[in-house]
Amino acid sequence: ASDLFLVESKDEANPLPISNDMTALAFTQCNSYINSKLDSDTTISFPSQPTNAWSIGNYEYIINAEVELSSKDAPNAVHHYVCRIQYSNGDDLAGASDINNWSIDGLTGLPDL
């Protein structure tokens, strides 16, 4: 086996959905990103917690949640999204609440985003 893709960090992958401080922050950052990409005519309602969240190791997370979108041109609709996000500062968690320390690696399930 090759160590080419091995990354040493205190954040280990977990194949089961989890809920901890970092998944909560990842969920918040995904929601902030989504909110920043919507036009001013669209209203969005976020749940208080994700449907599921997974840590895939090295401070990368998969967040699955539903949101309700509405606009003046369309009726309210519930959408399920999946967001892949990574915390950039590794084991230094001091900046975890700063959106600039996170990067969105993928987002699916929302129209026009």
Biopython code that builds the backbone (N, CA, C, O; Angstrom):
import numpy as np
from Bio.PDB.StructureBuilder import StructureBuilder

atoms = [
    (1, "ALA", "N", (0.841, -1.186, 0.000)),
    (1, "ALA", "CA", (0.000, 0.000, 0.000)),
    (1, "ALA", "C", (0.883, 1.246, 0.000)),
    (1, "ALA", "O", (1.976, 1.253, 0.567)),
    (2, "SER", "N", (0.403, 2.260, -0.624)),
    (2, "SER", "CA", (1.154, 3.501, -0.747)),
    (2, "SER", "C", (0.689, 4.512, 0.290)),
    (2, "SER", "O", (-0.493, 4.560, 0.631)),
    (3, "ASP", "N", (1.616, 5.315, 0.788)),
    (3, "ASP", "CA", (1.286, 6.397, 1.702)),
    (3, "ASP", "C", (1.105, 7.721, 0.971)),
    (3, "ASP", "O", (1.043, 8.776, 1.601)),
    (4, "LEU", "N", (1.019, 7.669, -0.354)),
    (4, "LEU", "CA", (0.919, 8.869, -1.161)),
    (4, "LEU", "C", (-0.230, 9.774, -0.721)),
    (4, "LEU", "O", (-0.076, 10.995, -0.687)),
    (5, "PHE", "N", (-1.376, 9.187, -0.385)),
    (5, "PHE", "CA", (-2.551, 9.977, -0.035)),
    (5, "PHE", "C", (-2.794, 10.039, 1.465)),
    (5, "PHE", "O", (-3.814, 10.577, 1.895)),
    (6, "LEU", "N", (-1.889, 9.505, 2.270)),
    (6, "LEU", "CA", (-2.035, 9.491, 3.714)),
    (6, "LEU", "C", (-1.761, 10.881, 4.271)),
    (6, "LEU", "O", (-0.720, 11.476, 3.989)),
    (7, "VAL", "N", (-2.693, 11.393, 5.059)),
    (7, "VAL", "CA", (-2.537, 12.675, 5.715)),
    (7, "VAL", "C", (-2.661, 12.433, 7.211)),
    (7, "VAL", "O", (-3.654, 11.872, 7.675)),
    (8, "GLU", "N", (-1.663, 12.851, 7.956)),
    (8, "GLU", "CA", (-1.689, 12.701, 9.406)),
    (8, "GLU", "C", (-2.432, 13.881, 10.020)),
    (8, "GLU", "O", (-2.048, 15.033, 9.823)),
    (9, "SER", "N", (-3.502, 13.590, 10.766)),
    (9, "SER", "CA", (-4.209, 14.621, 11.508)),
    (9, "SER", "C", (-4.933, 13.953, 12.668)),
    (9, "SER", "O", (-5.077, 12.732, 12.712)),
    (10, "LYS", "N", (-5.383, 14.774, 13.603)),
    (10, "LYS", "CA", (-6.127, 14.258, 14.747)),
    (10, "LYS", "C", (-7.573, 13.948, 14.381)),
    (10, "LYS", "O", (-8.293, 13.341, 15.174)),
    (11, "ASP", "N", (-8.004, 14.352, 13.198)),
    (11, "ASP", "CA", (-9.385, 14.152, 12.767)),
    (11, "ASP", "C", (-9.468, 12.896, 11.902)),
    (11, "ASP", "O", (-9.074, 12.901, 10.736)),
    (12, "GLU", "N", (-9.981, 11.834, 12.488)),
    (12, "GLU", "CA", (-10.082, 10.564, 11.770)),
    (12, "GLU", "C", (-11.446, 10.427, 11.113)),
    (12, "GLU", "O", (-12.440, 10.977, 11.586)),
    (13, "ALA", "N", (-11.472, 9.693, 10.030)),
    (13, "ALA", "CA", (-12.724, 9.449, 9.306)),
    (13, "ALA", "C", (-13.650, 8.572, 10.144)),
    (13, "ALA", "O", (-13.201, 7.778, 10.970)),
    (14, "ASN", "N", (-14.935, 8.732, 9.915)),
    (14, "ASN", "CA", (-15.937, 7.919, 10.583)),
    (14, "ASN", "C", (-17.005, 7.569, 9.554)),
    (14, "ASN", "O", (-17.624, 8.468, 8.985)),
    (15, "PRO", "N", (-17.237, 6.264, 9.298)),
    (15, "PRO", "CA", (-18.217, 5.896, 8.283)),
    (15, "PRO", "C", (-19.668, 6.115, 8.714)),
    (15, "PRO", "O", (-20.575, 6.052, 7.884)),
    (16, "LEU", "N", (-19.892, 6.370, 9.998)),
    (16, "LEU", "CA", (-21.243, 6.591, 10.503)),
    (16, "LEU", "C", (-21.518, 8.079, 10.660)),
    (16, "LEU", "O", (-20.594, 8.848, 10.927)),
    (17, "PRO", "N", (-22.761, 8.500, 10.501)),
    (17, "PRO", "CA", (-23.086, 9.904, 10.740)),
    (17, "PRO", "C", (-22.727, 10.282, 12.176)),
    (17, "PRO", "O", (-22.923, 9.492, 13.100)),
    (18, "ILE", "N", (-22.204, 11.484, 12.354)),
    (18, "ILE", "CA", (-21.819, 11.950, 13.682)),
    (18, "ILE", "C", (-22.328, 13.367, 13.899)),
    (18, "ILE", "O", (-22.740, 14.051, 12.962)),
    (19, "SER", "N", (-22.289, 13.785, 15.144)),
    (19, "SER", "CA", (-22.635, 15.155, 15.500)),
    (19, "SER", "C", (-21.647, 15.606, 16.565)),
    (19, "SER", "O", (-21.620, 15.069, 17.672)),
    (20, "ASN", "N", (-20.829, 16.609, 16.213)),
    (20, "ASN", "CA", (-19.882, 17.171, 17.166)),
    (20, "ASN", "C", (-19.687, 18.646, 16.838)),
    (20, "ASN", "O", (-20.346, 19.183, 15.948)),
    (21, "ASP", "N", (-18.785, 19.296, 17.556)),
    (21, "ASP", "CA", (-18.576, 20.736, 17.340)),
    (21, "ASP", "C", (-18.153, 21.053, 15.908)),
    (21, "ASP", "O", (-18.615, 22.036, 15.327)),
    (22, "MET", "N", (-17.279, 20.226, 15.338)),
    (22, "MET", "CA", (-16.789, 20.503, 13.985)),
    (22, "MET", "C", (-17.863, 20.249, 12.924)),
    (22, "MET", "O", (-17.935, 20.993, 11.946)),
    (23, "THR", "N", (-18.690, 19.229, 13.089)),
    (23, "THR", "CA", (-19.764, 19.026, 12.102)),
    (23, "THR", "C", (-20.789, 20.147, 12.210)),
    (23, "THR", "O", (-21.366, 20.559, 11.203)),
    (24, "ALA", "N", (-21.022, 20.645, 13.427)),
    (24, "ALA", "CA", (-21.941, 21.774, 13.594)),
    (24, "ALA", "C", (-21.384, 23.021, 12.899)),
    (24, "ALA", "O", (-22.128, 23.751, 12.244)),
    (25, "LEU", "N", (-20.084, 23.263, 13.039)),
    (25, "LEU", "CA", (-19.468, 24.404, 12.360)),
    (25, "LEU", "C", (-19.475, 24.215, 10.845)),
    (25, "LEU", "O", (-19.710, 25.170, 10.104)),
    (26, "ALA", "N", (-19.222, 23.000, 10.383)),
    (26, "ALA", "CA", (-19.261, 22.724, 8.947)),
    (26, "ALA", "C", (-20.660, 22.991, 8.401)),
    (26, "ALA", "O", (-20.804, 23.578, 7.329)),
    (27, "PHE", "N", (-21.679, 22.568, 9.123)),
    (27, "PHE", "CA", (-23.075, 22.811, 8.737)),
    (27, "PHE", "C", (-23.347, 24.313, 8.650)),
    (27, "PHE", "O", (-23.948, 24.782, 7.684)),
    (28, "THR", "N", (-22.907, 25.059, 9.652)),
    (28, "THR", "CA", (-23.100, 26.510, 9.661)),
    (28, "THR", "C", (-22.395, 27.168, 8.479)),
    (28, "THR", "O", (-22.950, 28.065, 7.845)),
    (29, "GLN", "N", (-21.171, 26.722, 8.182)),
    (29, "GLN", "CA", (-20.422, 27.311, 7.076)),
    (29, "GLN", "C", (-21.059, 26.972, 5.729)),
    (29, "GLN", "O", (-21.094, 27.820, 4.837)),
    (30, "CYS", "N", (-21.562, 25.749, 5.566)),
    (30, "CYS", "CA", (-22.276, 25.398, 4.322)),
    (30, "CYS", "C", (-23.495, 26.299, 4.150)),
    (30, "CYS", "O", (-23.746, 26.807, 3.057)),
    (31, "ASN", "N", (-24.252, 26.497, 5.228)),
    (31, "ASN", "CA", (-25.442, 27.347, 5.153)),
    (31, "ASN", "C", (-25.078, 28.790, 4.816)),
    (31, "ASN", "O", (-25.777, 29.443, 4.041)),
    (32, "SER", "N", (-23.992, 29.286, 5.392)),
    (32, "SER", "CA", (-23.550, 30.656, 5.079)),
    (32, "SER", "C", (-23.175, 30.779, 3.612)),
    (32, "SER", "O", (-23.501, 31.769, 2.957)),
    (33, "TYR", "N", (-22.493, 29.769, 3.107)),
    (33, "TYR", "CA", (-22.108, 29.768, 1.693)),
    (33, "TYR", "C", (-23.354, 29.782, 0.803)),
    (33, "TYR", "O", (-23.442, 30.571, -0.138)),
    (34, "ILE", "N", (-24.308, 28.912, 1.103)),
    (34, "ILE", "CA", (-25.545, 28.835, 0.318)),
    (34, "ILE", "C", (-26.260, 30.184, 0.352)),
    (34, "ILE", "O", (-26.687, 30.692, -0.684)),
    (35, "ASN", "N", (-26.386, 30.751, 1.529)),
    (35, "ASN", "CA", (-27.076, 32.031, 1.679)),
    (35, "ASN", "C", (-26.401, 33.131, 0.867)),
    (35, "ASN", "O", (-27.073, 34.004, 0.318)),
    (36, "SER", "N", (-25.075, 33.090, 0.792)),
    (36, "SER", "CA", (-24.340, 34.122, 0.048)),
    (36, "SER", "C", (-24.515, 33.995, -1.459)),
    (36, "SER", "O", (-24.280, 34.961, -2.184)),
    (37, "LYS", "N", (-24.918, 32.834, -1.945)),
    (37, "LYS", "CA", (-25.059, 32.600, -3.383)),
    (37, "LYS", "C", (-26.473, 32.851, -3.904)),
    (37, "LYS", "O", (-26.693, 32.854, -5.115)),
    (38, "LEU", "N", (-27.423, 33.060, -3.013)),
    (38, "LEU", "CA", (-28.807, 33.277, -3.440)),
    (38, "LEU", "C", (-29.032, 34.726, -3.842)),
    (38, "LEU", "O", (-28.405, 35.636, -3.299)),
    (39, "ASP", "N", (-29.934, 34.934, -4.799)),
    (39, "ASP", "CA", (-30.260, 36.316, -5.168)),
    (39, "ASP", "C", (-31.190, 36.915, -4.123)),
    (39, "ASP", "O", (-31.763, 36.204, -3.297)),
    (40, "SER", "N", (-31.327, 38.215, -4.174)),
    (40, "SER", "CA", (-32.086, 38.927, -3.138)),
    (40, "SER", "C", (-33.583, 38.631, -3.171)),
    (40, "SER", "O", (-34.286, 38.932, -2.206)),
    (41, "ASP", "N", (-34.088, 38.046, -4.261)),
    (41, "ASP", "CA", (-35.509, 37.711, -4.350)),
    (41, "ASP", "C", (-35.842, 36.356, -3.747)),
    (41, "ASP", "O", (-37.013, 35.983, -3.673)),
    (42, "THR", "N", (-34.836, 35.620, -3.318)),
    (42, "THR", "CA", (-35.052, 34.283, -2.782)),
    (42, "THR", "C", (-34.919, 34.306, -1.266)),
    (42, "THR", "O", (-33.986, 34.887, -0.712)),
    (43, "THR", "N", (-35.871, 33.663, -0.616)),
    (43, "THR", "CA", (-35.844, 33.515, 0.835)),
    (43, "THR", "C", (-35.541, 32.058, 1.148)),
    (43, "THR", "O", (-36.065, 31.152, 0.499)),
    (44, "ILE", "N", (-34.692, 31.839, 2.144)),
    (44, "ILE", "CA", (-34.319, 30.482, 2.503)),
    (44, "ILE", "C", (-34.511, 30.276, 3.997)),
    (44, "ILE", "O", (-34.266, 31.169, 4.808)),
    (45, "SER", "N", (-34.957, 29.076, 4.333)),
    (45, "SER", "CA", (-35.130, 28.704, 5.731)),
    (45, "SER", "C", (-34.279, 27.468, 6.000)),
    (45, "SER", "O", (-34.459, 26.426, 5.369)),
    (46, "PHE", "N", (-33.342, 27.598, 6.953)),
    (46, "PHE", "CA", (-32.446, 26.506, 7.304)),
    (46, "PHE", "C", (-32.934, 25.809, 8.570)),
    (46, "PHE", "O", (-33.479, 26.459, 9.461)),
    (47, "PRO", "N", (-32.744, 24.505, 8.658)),
    (47, "PRO", "CA", (-33.066, 23.801, 9.904)),
    (47, "PRO", "C", (-32.009, 24.111, 10.970)),
    (47, "PRO", "O", (-30.971, 24.694, 10.655)),
    (48, "SER", "N", (-32.257, 23.736, 12.200)),
    (48, "SER", "CA", (-31.304, 23.997, 13.279)),
    (48, "SER", "C", (-30.128, 23.028, 13.274)),
    (48, "SER", "O", (-29.079, 23.309, 13.854)),
    (49, "GLN", "N", (-30.309, 21.888, 12.618)),
    (49, "GLN", "CA", (-29.218, 20.925, 12.515)),
    (49, "GLN", "C", (-29.341, 20.137, 11.218)),
    (49, "GLN", "O", (-30.424, 20.071, 10.637)),
    (50, "PRO", "N", (-28.241, 19.537, 10.755)),
    (50, "PRO", "CA", (-28.302, 18.783, 9.498)),
    (50, "PRO", "C", (-29.055, 17.468, 9.667)),
    (50, "PRO", "O", (-29.225, 16.966, 10.778)),
    (51, "THR", "N", (-29.496, 16.927, 8.545)),
    (51, "THR", "CA", (-30.102, 15.598, 8.567)),
    (51, "THR", "C", (-29.045, 14.568, 8.948)),
    (51, "THR", "O", (-29.287, 13.709, 9.796)),
    (52, "ASN", "N", (-27.885, 14.654, 8.327)),
    (52, "ASN", "CA", (-26.732, 13.802, 8.630)),
    (52, "ASN", "C", (-25.457, 14.589, 8.385)),
    (52, "ASN", "O", (-25.433, 15.528, 7.589)),
    (53, "ALA", "N", (-24.404, 14.195, 9.077)),
    (53, "ALA", "CA", (-23.076, 14.773, 8.870)),
    (53, "ALA", "C", (-22.054, 13.666, 9.063)),
    (53, "ALA", "O", (-22.157, 12.849, 9.979)),
    (54, "TRP", "N", (-21.061, 13.658, 8.174)),
    (54, "TRP", "CA", (-20.001, 12.658, 8.257)),
    (54, "TRP", "C", (-18.658, 13.360, 8.263)),
    (54, "TRP", "O", (-18.457, 14.349, 7.558)),
    (55, "SER", "N", (-17.746, 12.843, 9.060)),
    (55, "SER", "CA", (-16.357, 13.263, 8.998)),
    (55, "SER", "C", (-15.649, 12.261, 8.102)),
    (55, "SER", "O", (-15.680, 11.058, 8.362)),
    (56, "ILE", "N", (-15.005, 12.756, 7.038)),
    (56, "ILE", "CA", (-14.301, 11.837, 6.140)),
    (56, "ILE", "C", (-12.790, 11.924, 6.356)),
    (56, "ILE", "O", (-12.002, 11.459, 5.533)),
    (57, "GLY", "N", (-12.404, 12.530, 7.480)),
    (57, "GLY", "CA", (-11.006, 12.601, 7.866)),
    (57, "GLY", "C", (-10.337, 13.874, 7.405)),
    (57, "GLY", "O", (-10.777, 14.521, 6.454)),
    (58, "ASN", "N", (-9.257, 14.228, 8.100)),
    (58, "ASN", "CA", (-8.476, 15.411, 7.777)),
    (58, "ASN", "C", (-9.326, 16.682, 7.714)),
    (58, "ASN", "O", (-9.101, 17.555, 6.877)),
    (59, "TYR", "N", (-10.300, 16.764, 8.609)),
    (59, "TYR", "CA", (-11.169, 17.936, 8.729)),
    (59, "TYR", "C", (-11.988, 18.201, 7.472)),
    (59, "TYR", "O", (-12.277, 19.350, 7.137)),
    (60, "GLU", "N", (-12.356, 17.133, 6.785)),
    (60, "GLU", "CA", (-13.288, 17.209, 5.659)),
    (60, "GLU", "C", (-14.611, 16.601, 6.107)),
    (60, "GLU", "O", (-14.637, 15.590, 6.808)),
    (61, "TYR", "N", (-15.696, 17.226, 5.697)),
    (61, "TYR", "CA", (-17.020, 16.814, 6.143)),
    (61, "TYR", "C", (-17.994, 16.768, 4.977)),
    (61, "TYR", "O", (-17.887, 17.523, 4.011)),
    (62, "ILE", "N", (-18.944, 15.858, 5.103)),
    (62, "ILE", "CA", (-20.075, 15.794, 4.190)),
    (62, "ILE", "C", (-21.307, 16.146, 5.025)),
    (62, "ILE", "O", (-21.599, 15.495, 6.028)),
    (63, "ILE", "N", (-22.012, 17.170, 4.603)),
    (63, "ILE", "CA", (-23.203, 17.642, 5.308)),
    (63, "ILE", "C", (-24.417, 17.415, 4.412)),
    (63, "ILE", "O", (-24.418, 17.806, 3.245)),
    (64, "ASN", "N", (-25.441, 16.785, 4.961)),
    (64, "ASN", "CA", (-26.695, 16.547, 4.255)),
    (64, "ASN", "C", (-27.801, 17.232, 5.057)),
    (64, "ASN", "O", (-27.975, 16.961, 6.245)),
    (65, "ALA", "N", (-28.540, 18.115, 4.403)),
    (65, "ALA", "CA", (-29.608, 18.840, 5.101)),
    (65, "ALA", "C", (-30.693, 19.225, 4.111)),
    (65, "ALA", "O", (-30.520, 19.124, 2.896)),
    (66, "GLU", "N", (-31.796, 19.661, 4.653)),
    (66, "GLU", "CA", (-32.865, 20.172, 3.787)),
    (66, "GLU", "C", (-33.092, 21.639, 4.102)),
    (66, "GLU", "O", (-32.921, 22.089, 5.235)),
    (67, "VAL", "N", (-33.478, 22.365, 3.080)),
    (67, "VAL", "CA", (-33.784, 23.787, 3.213)),
    (67, "VAL", "C", (-35.094, 24.063, 2.479)),
    (67, "VAL", "O", (-35.484, 23.334, 1.567)),
    (68, "GLU", "N", (-35.753, 25.123, 2.898)),
    (68, "GLU", "CA", (-36.965, 25.557, 2.200)),
    (68, "GLU", "C", (-36.652, 26.861, 1.488)),
    (68, "GLU", "O", (-36.244, 27.847, 2.102)),
    (69, "LEU", "N", (-36.853, 26.842, 0.176)),
    (69, "LEU", "CA", (-36.623, 28.016, -0.652)),
    (69, "LEU", "C", (-37.950, 28.586, -1.120)),
    (69, "LEU", "O", (-38.882, 27.847, -1.437)),
    (70, "SER", "N", (-38.020, 29.902, -1.158)),
    (70, "SER", "CA", (-39.203, 30.546, -1.730)),
    (70, "SER", "C", (-38.757, 31.816, -2.445)),
    (70, "SER", "O", (-37.771, 32.453, -2.073)),
    (71, "SER", "N", (-39.504, 32.157, -3.466)),
    (71, "SER", "CA", (-39.250, 33.399, -4.182)),
    (71, "SER", "C", (-40.581, 33.930, -4.678)),
    (71, "SER", "O", (-41.603, 33.246, -4.611)),
    (72, "LYS", "N", (-40.558, 35.153, -5.176)),
    (72, "LYS", "CA", (-41.808, 35.759, -5.640)),
    (72, "LYS", "C", (-42.345, 35.056, -6.881)),
    (72, "LYS", "O", (-43.538, 35.140, -7.172)),
    (73, "ASP", "N", (-41.469, 34.359, -7.621)),
    (73, "ASP", "CA", (-41.880, 33.704, -8.865)),
    (73, "ASP", "C", (-42.211, 32.223, -8.726)),
    (73, "ASP", "O", (-42.657, 31.597, -9.688)),
    (74, "ALA", "N", (-41.995, 31.654, -7.534)),
    (74, "ALA", "CA", (-42.191, 30.212, -7.383)),
    (74, "ALA", "C", (-42.736, 29.906, -5.989)),
    (74, "ALA", "O", (-42.463, 30.631, -5.033)),
    (75, "PRO", "N", (-43.497, 28.841, -5.887)),
    (75, "PRO", "CA", (-44.002, 28.447, -4.566)),
    (75, "PRO", "C", (-42.856, 27.916, -3.686)),
    (75, "PRO", "O", (-41.777, 27.588, -4.177)),
    (76, "ASN", "N", (-43.120, 27.843, -2.391)),
    (76, "ASN", "CA", (-42.131, 27.278, -1.473)),
    (76, "ASN", "C", (-41.811, 25.849, -1.884)),
    (76, "ASN", "O", (-42.695, 25.096, -2.292)),
    (77, "ALA", "N", (-40.546, 25.487, -1.773)),
    (77, "ALA", "CA", (-40.122, 24.137, -2.122)),
    (77, "ALA", "C", (-39.017, 23.699, -1.168)),
    (77, "ALA", "O", (-38.118, 24.472, -0.834)),
    (78, "VAL", "N", (-39.104, 22.453, -0.741)),
    (78, "VAL", "CA", (-38.073, 21.881, 0.117)),
    (78, "VAL", "C", (-37.051, 21.183, -0.772)),
    (78, "VAL", "O", (-37.409, 20.415, -1.665)),
    (79, "HIS", "N", (-35.772, 21.461, -0.515)),
    (79, "HIS", "CA", (-34.676, 20.849, -1.260)),
    (79, "HIS", "C", (-33.719, 20.193, -0.281)),
    (79, "HIS", "O", (-33.493, 20.697, 0.819)),
    (80, "HIS", "N", (-33.170, 19.083, -0.687)),
    (80, "HIS", "CA", (-32.160, 18.387, 0.101)),
    (80, "HIS", "C", (-30.809, 18.655, -0.546)),
    (80, "HIS", "O", (-30.633, 18.434, -1.744)),
    (81, "TYR", "N", (-29.872, 19.126, 0.238)),
    (81, "TYR", "CA", (-28.552, 19.398, -0.330)),
    (81, "TYR", "C", (-27.487, 18.533, 0.325)),
    (81, "TYR", "O", (-27.657, 18.028, 1.435)),
    (82, "VAL", "N", (-26.393, 18.381, -0.391)),
    (82, "VAL", "CA", (-25.193, 17.746, 0.130)),
    (82, "VAL", "C", (-24.047, 18.713, -0.111)),
    (82, "VAL", "O", (-23.844, 19.192, -1.227)),
    (83, "CYS", "N", (-23.306, 18.991, 0.945)),
    (83, "CYS", "CA", (-22.194, 19.933, 0.897)),
    (83, "CYS", "C", (-20.935, 19.206, 1.368)),
    (83, "CYS", "O", (-20.922, 18.591, 2.434)),
    (84, "ARG", "N", (-19.893, 19.284, 0.570)),
    (84, "ARG", "CA", (-18.591, 18.760, 0.990)),
    (84, "ARG", "C", (-17.726, 19.963, 1.320)),
    (84, "ARG", "O", (-17.548, 20.860, 0.496)),
    (85, "ILE", "N", (-17.192, 19.972, 2.528)),
    (85, "ILE", "CA", (-16.494, 21.147, 3.032)),
    (85, "ILE", "C", (-15.255, 20.707, 3.807)),
    (85, "ILE", "O", (-15.234, 19.634, 4.409)),
    (86, "GLN", "N", (-14.217, 21.557, 3.782)),
    (86, "GLN", "CA", (-12.989, 21.244, 4.507)),
    (86, "GLN", "C", (-12.535, 22.440, 5.325)),
    (86, "GLN", "O", (-12.565, 23.583, 4.868)),
    (87, "TYR", "N", (-12.118, 22.145, 6.541)),
    (87, "TYR", "CA", (-11.485, 23.150, 7.390)),
    (87, "TYR", "C", (-10.013, 23.191, 7.028)),
    (87, "TYR", "O", (-9.352, 22.153, 7.012)),
    (88, "SER", "N", (-9.492, 24.368, 6.739)),
    (88, "SER", "CA", (-8.160, 24.515, 6.146)),
    (88, "SER", "C", (-7.004, 24.538, 7.134)),
    (88, "SER", "O", (-5.857, 24.344, 6.732)),
    (89, "ASN", "N", (-7.270, 24.770, 8.411)),
    (89, "ASN", "CA", (-6.181, 24.964, 9.361)),
    (89, "ASN", "C", (-5.784, 23.695, 10.113)),
    (89, "ASN", "O", (-5.084, 23.773, 11.122)),
    (90, "GLY", "N", (-6.213, 22.550, 9.648)),
    (90, "GLY", "CA", (-5.794, 21.290, 10.252)),
    (90, "GLY", "C", (-6.099, 21.204, 11.736)),
    (90, "GLY", "O", (-7.200, 21.533, 12.177)),
    (91, "ASP", "N", (-5.106, 20.754, 12.505)),
    (91, "ASP", "CA", (-5.321, 20.534, 13.934)),
    (91, "ASP", "C", (-5.433, 21.823, 14.746)),
    (91, "ASP", "O", (-5.773, 21.765, 15.928)),
    (92, "ASP", "N", (-5.161, 22.979, 14.153)),
    (92, "ASP", "CA", (-5.301, 24.266, 14.829)),
    (92, "ASP", "C", (-6.756, 24.709, 14.713)),
    (92, "ASP", "O", (-7.154, 25.295, 13.706)),
    (93, "LEU", "N", (-7.540, 24.431, 15.735)),
    (93, "LEU", "CA", (-8.988, 24.688, 15.677)),
    (93, "LEU", "C", (-9.368, 26.094, 16.137)),
    (93, "LEU", "O", (-10.553, 26.422, 16.193)),
    (94, "ALA", "N", (-8.385, 26.925, 16.464)),
    (94, "ALA", "CA", (-8.664, 28.268, 16.970)),
    (94, "ALA", "C", (-9.471, 29.110, 15.973)),
    (94, "ALA", "O", (-10.256, 29.961, 16.390)),
    (95, "GLY", "N", (-9.295, 28.890, 14.672)),
    (95, "GLY", "CA", (-9.997, 29.687, 13.671)),
    (95, "GLY", "C", (-11.185, 28.978, 13.048)),
    (95, "GLY", "O", (-11.624, 29.358, 11.963)),
    (96, "ALA", "N", (-11.714, 27.964, 13.701)),
    (96, "ALA", "CA", (-12.773, 27.152, 13.107)),
    (96, "ALA", "C", (-14.073, 27.924, 12.863)),
    (96, "ALA", "O", (-14.857, 27.551, 11.991)),
    (97, "SER", "N", (-14.305, 28.991, 13.621)),
    (97, "SER", "CA", (-15.544, 29.741, 13.410)),
    (97, "SER", "C", (-15.425, 30.796, 12.307)),
    (97, "SER", "O", (-16.416, 31.446, 11.972)),
    (98, "ASP", "N", (-14.238, 30.974, 11.744)),
    (98, "ASP", "CA", (-14.005, 31.961, 10.684)),
    (98, "ASP", "C", (-14.263, 31.320, 9.319)),
    (98, "ASP", "O", (-13.589, 30.358, 8.950)),
    (99, "ILE", "N", (-15.228, 31.841, 8.573)),
    (99, "ILE", "CA", (-15.604, 31.272, 7.274)),
    (99, "ILE", "C", (-14.423, 31.254, 6.298)),
    (99, "ILE", "O", (-14.392, 30.426, 5.387)),
    (100, "ASN", "N", (-13.462, 32.148, 6.476)),
    (100, "ASN", "CA", (-12.305, 32.193, 5.582)),
    (100, "ASN", "C", (-11.378, 30.993, 5.749)),
    (100, "ASN", "O", (-10.502, 30.766, 4.914)),
    (101, "ASN", "N", (-11.563, 30.231, 6.814)),
    (101, "ASN", "CA", (-10.745, 29.046, 7.057)),
    (101, "ASN", "C", (-11.417, 27.767, 6.559)),
    (101, "ASN", "O", (-10.953, 26.668, 6.862)),
    (102, "TRP", "N", (-12.474, 27.897, 5.820)),
    (102, "TRP", "CA", (-13.207, 26.756, 5.273)),
    (102, "TRP", "C", (-13.276, 26.881, 3.751)),
    (102, "TRP", "O", (-13.282, 27.987, 3.210)),
    (103, "SER", "N", (-13.328, 25.746, 3.073)),
    (103, "SER", "CA", (-13.527, 25.776, 1.628)),
    (103, "SER", "C", (-14.598, 24.761, 1.246)),
    (103, "SER", "O", (-14.619, 23.634, 1.739)),
    (104, "ILE", "N", (-15.476, 25.189, 0.363)),
    (104, "ILE", "CA", (-16.530, 24.325, -0.158)),
    (104, "ILE", "C", (-15.943, 23.559, -1.329)),
    (104, "ILE", "O", (-15.495, 24.155, -2.309)),
    (105, "ASP", "N", (-15.946, 22.230, -1.227)),
    (105, "ASP", "CA", (-15.404, 21.394, -2.293)),
    (105, "ASP", "C", (-16.485, 20.886, -3.242)),
    (105, "ASP", "O", (-16.177, 20.371, -4.317)),
    (106, "GLY", "N", (-17.749, 21.029, -2.849)),
    (106, "GLY", "CA", (-18.844, 20.600, -3.710)),
    (106, "GLY", "C", (-20.175, 20.860, -3.043)),
    (106, "GLY", "O", (-20.286, 20.829, -1.817)),
    (107, "LEU", "N", (-21.190, 21.117, -3.861)),
    (107, "LEU", "CA", (-22.542, 21.353, -3.367)),
    (107, "LEU", "C", (-23.524, 20.869, -4.423)),
    (107, "LEU", "O", (-23.442, 21.270, -5.584)),
    (108, "THR", "N", (-24.447, 20.012, -4.022)),
    (108, "THR", "CA", (-25.459, 19.520, -4.953)),
    (108, "THR", "C", (-26.830, 19.577, -4.288)),
    (108, "THR", "O", (-26.946, 19.654, -3.065)),
    (109, "GLY", "N", (-27.861, 19.539, -5.123)),
    (109, "GLY", "CA", (-29.230, 19.438, -4.630)),
    (109, "GLY", "C", (-30.009, 20.726, -4.616)),
    (109, "GLY", "O", (-31.213, 20.711, -4.357)),
    (110, "LEU", "N", (-29.359, 21.845, -4.887)),
    (110, "LEU", "CA", (-30.063, 23.125, -4.902)),
    (110, "LEU", "C", (-30.084, 23.696, -6.313)),
    (110, "LEU", "O", (-29.048, 23.747, -6.976)),
    (111, "PRO", "N", (-31.246, 24.122, -6.775)),
    (111, "PRO", "CA", (-31.329, 24.666, -8.131)),
    (111, "PRO", "C", (-30.557, 25.977, -8.259)),
    (111, "PRO", "O", (-30.542, 26.794, -7.338)),
    (112, "ASP", "N", (-29.931, 26.161, -9.385)),
    (112, "ASP", "CA", (-29.250, 27.414, -9.740)),
    (112, "ASP", "C", (-28.059, 27.762, -8.854)),
    (112, "ASP", "O", (-27.644, 28.920, -8.820)),
    (113, "LEU", "N", (-27.504, 26.797, -8.142)),
    (113, "LEU", "CA", (-26.293, 27.063, -7.348)),
    (113, "LEU", "C", (-25.164, 26.191, -7.846)),
    (113, "LEU", "O", (-24.054, 26.256, -7.317)),
]
sb = StructureBuilder()
sb.init_structure("model")
sb.init_model(0)
sb.init_chain("A")
sb.init_seg("    ")
for serial, (resi, resn, name, xyz) in enumerate(atoms, 1):
    if name == "N":
        sb.init_residue(resn, " ", resi, " ")
    sb.init_atom(name, np.array(xyz, "f"), 0.0, 1.0, " ", f" {name:<3s}", serial, name[0])
structure = sb.get_structure()
